[in-house]
């Protein structure tokens, strides 16, 4: 690996074989700071709770020398929850950055193409068929609610993309069709909840707000695999993403296949969001807030992907740690992230309104 100029005006970059990645010093610094913050939050989240565990005990347990109680608390109870939270935030942060960049809209999230609505409809239907449990009974043997939710998310996004295709897909058409399909799916979810029994409705409601309380190693490994594959693919396309952010005409002028690139970006967004939703449910506003924090921290014109992902991981971890330690009961993390994200959305709308009226 070598460091070399990547442009005539001497913007610095990193060359790894045939791949080149340009970076700005401020973006690199903030990404490193976010990584350190994420590590600190991981240790804090494992340490605090009903039974506190010291940092030395955590390290000893991870090294295989902890006692049975520390192993139970660290490895069986808290570590799966913490890792799920980090990975969910990372996936949603990167997915939100991709969507906001490809649509050139700071208010865009994966929700606008029906991902969360499709996942919610699929999960509620699965819970009703399975009688309120975590598996979908005889209709889909061996498939649980997370798998059906992920399938519903992918199917909804494919439907939105197909309906929005008119010799190609424009960003505004994708958003408009996504809002319509999402509204229909949300209506279907509400109908299923009305028809459900009380126990089924309670199980569905807990899933719909987004929660890490039921996290286990079985949820960590598929999510980790998805993130390990999809995030590097997204980062590898950063150069093309930067070009597409300048507009379709500019992108075509430099030889970028706009429609193919948009399809790849949307597919990565959908798969990242589906993986996170399958693990923890639809954790609200992370995909919207994390890229906006990242773009302001980096002083960039578009959300940096890795910084957005790390910001999302920090946000989910911070919200979950707050939810389970401050309140006397286990509050779902989605409630806290929504409480944080809704004021941010209002502020951004007011800010954009002031800019357009100048």
FENHURA-V324145 format. One line per field, one symbol per residue. phi: phi as a letter, one per 40 degrees, with the letter a starting at -180 (. if undefined). A space follows every 50 residues. Layout:
# FENHURA-V324145
phi: ???
This chain:
# FENHURA-V324145
phi: .bbacbaccgccabbbgccbbcabdcccccccccccccccccccccccid bcbcdccccccccgbcccccccccccbccccccccccccccccccccccc cccfbcccbdccbgccccccccccccccccggccbcfccbdgbcddcccc cccccccccccccccbgibccccccccccccccccccccccccccccccc cccccccccgabcccacccccccccccccccdcccccccccccccchccc ccccgccccccccccccccccccccccccbgcccgccccdccccccccgb caccccccccccccccccccccccbcccbccdcccccccccccccccccc cccccccc
